[in-house]
Amino acid sequence: MTGRACASTCAGLPGRLQLQLQLRLCLVTDTANMQAGPLNGVLAAAVQGGVTCIQLRDKHLSDRPFLAQAIALKTWLTPLGIALIINDRVDIALASGADGVHLGQSDMPVEVARRLLPPHVFIGWSVETLDDVARSAQLPVDYLGVSPVFATPTKTDTQSPWGLSGLRQVRAMTNRPLVAIGGITTANAPDVLAAGADGLAAVSALCAAHDPCLAARAFRNILNENSP
């Protein structure tokens, strides 16, 4: 599904279903490992291939260029119906008009973020333990990032990988949308979806791909074949 197709398909759907569709295939930016050229070119190719949201993550970029990048992405993505999620930074999400923000265990408490953000801006929260999943039932979060599902060099500051069995446990504990991240590839994506993930978040599999358009298209074909 292209961005324009997503825009028309998502319009008018109930909130939870619309969010699930927006989160179906998320590209998480990793500027250190771009193989196909600069960030903008990689994102354009991946969008052409069918990503449904982009999570802007750059822990080393200072505030002004990060904000400028977020505003430019929001301006570009909105007509395509593709969601922009800001990693960690609630202030950048607010200033750029982003669609969502994703918070980790060491970031701003989600209760505080919810008070600061407009109601239409959704919040994702990374869960690393079953205790986190249990706590999420009492928190104002819209989806959970199951992190990491598999071991990966891009997520080294987290707990042990969940694995497929752990993902199944998370699915049994919550009805919130689940986005799987960490070592997600086209080889394991069908098993990840079968274990309960609603969406896939890919870092290296898209950002480090020599052809991000083909890589995104391969993921979308798997998602289409494994639609609920």
Backbone hydrogen bonds, N-H to C=O, Kabsch-Sander energy under -0.5 kcal/mol:
donor,donor_aa,acceptor,acceptor_aa,energy
6,C,2,T,-2.5
7,A,3,G,-2.3
7,A,80,L,-0.6
8,S,4,R,-2.0
9,T,5,A,-2.4
10,C,6,C,-2.9
11,A,7,A,-1.1
13,L,10,C,-1.9
18,Q,14,P,-2.7
19,L,15,G,-2.4
20,Q,16,R,-2.3
21,L,17,L,-2.1
22,Q,18,Q,-2.3
23,L,19,L,-2.0
24,R,21,L,-1.1
26,C,200,L,-3.0
27,L,25,L,-0.5
27,L,53,C,-2.3
28,V,26,C,-0.6
28,V,202,A,-2.4
29,T,27,L,-0.6
29,T,55,Q,-2.3
33,N,30,D,-1.6
34,M,31,T,-0.7
35,Q,207,C,-1.3
36,A,207,C,-0.5
42,V,38,P,-2.0
43,L,39,L,-2.9
44,A,40,N,-2.3
45,A,41,G,-2.1
46,A,42,V,-2.5
47,V,43,L,-2.7
48,Q,44,A,-2.1
49,G,45,A,-1.7
50,G,46,A,-1.0
50,G,47,V,-0.7
51,V,46,A,-1.7
52,T,25,L,-2.6
53,C,25,L,-1.5
54,I,83,A,-2.5
55,Q,27,L,-3.0
56,L,54,I,-0.7
56,L,85,I,-3.0
57,R,55,Q,-0.7
61,L,58,D,-0.6
66,F,62,S,-2.0
67,L,63,D,-2.9
68,A,64,R,-2.7
69,Q,65,P,-2.2
70,A,66,F,-2.3
71,I,67,L,-2.7
72,A,68,A,-2.2
73,L,69,Q,-2.4
74,K,70,A,-2.6
75,T,71,I,-2.4
76,W,72,A,-1.8
77,L,73,L,-3.1
78,T,74,K,-2.1
80,L,77,L,-1.0
81,G,77,L,-0.7
81,G,78,T,-1.6
82,I,77,L,-1.7
83,A,52,T,-1.6
85,I,54,I,-3.0
85,I,83,A,-0.5
86,I,100,G,-2.2
87,N,56,L,-2.5
88,D,102,H,-3.3
89,R,87,N,-2.3
90,V,88,D,-1.1
93,A,89,R,-2.0
94,L,90,V,-2.4
95,A,91,D,-2.5
96,S,92,I,-2.1
97,G,93,A,-1.0
98,A,93,A,-1.7
99,D,84,L,-1.5
100,G,84,L,-1.7
101,V,122,F,-2.0
102,H,86,I,-2.6
103,L,124,G,-2.8
107,D,104,G,-1.3
112,V,109,P,-0.5
113,A,109,P,-2.3
114,R,110,V,-2.6
115,R,111,E,-1.4
116,L,112,V,-1.7
117,L,113,A,-2.3
121,V,118,P,-1.6
122,F,99,D,-2.0
122,F,120,H,-0.6
124,G,101,V,-2.7
125,W,143,Y,-1.6
126,S,103,L,-2.4
127,V,145,G,-2.7
133,V,129,T,-1.7
134,A,130,L,-2.4
135,R,131,D,-2.4
136,S,132,D,-1.9
137,A,133,V,-0.6
137,A,134,A,-1.0
138,Q,135,R,-2.0
139,L,136,S,-1.5
141,V,139,L,-2.1
142,D,123,I,-2.9
143,Y,123,I,-1.4
144,L,177,P,-2.6
145,G,125,W,-2.4
146,V,144,L,-0.7
146,V,179,V,-2.4
147,S,127,V,-1.8
147,S,145,G,-0.8
149,V,181,I,-2.3
150,F,182,G,-1.8
155,K,152,T,-1.3
162,W,148,P,-2.7
163,G,149,V,-2.5
166,G,162,W,-1.1
167,L,163,G,-2.0
168,R,164,L,-2.1
169,Q,165,S,-1.7
170,V,166,G,-2.3
171,R,167,L,-2.5
172,A,168,R,-1.9
173,M,169,Q,-0.9
173,M,170,V,-1.0
174,T,170,V,-0.9
174,T,171,R,-0.5
179,V,144,L,-2.8
180,A,178,L,-0.5
180,A,199,G,-2.4
181,I,146,V,-2.0
182,G,201,A,-0.6
189,A,185,T,-1.5
192,V,188,N,-2.2
193,L,189,A,-2.5
194,A,190,P,-2.2
195,A,191,D,-1.6
196,G,193,L,-1.4
197,A,192,V,-1.8
198,D,178,L,-2.3
199,G,178,L,-2.1
200,L,24,R,-2.3
201,A,180,A,-2.9
202,A,26,C,-2.7
202,A,200,L,-0.5
206,L,203,V,-1.1
207,C,203,V,-3.2
208,A,204,S,-1.7
209,A,206,L,-0.8
215,A,211,D,-2.2
216,A,212,P,-2.6
217,R,213,C,-2.3
218,A,214,L,-2.2
219,F,215,A,-1.8
220,R,216,A,-2.5
221,N,217,R,-2.3
222,I,218,A,-1.7
223,L,219,F,-2.6
224,N,220,R,-2.8
225,E,221,N,-2.0
226,N,222,I,-1.3
227,S,224,N,-1.0
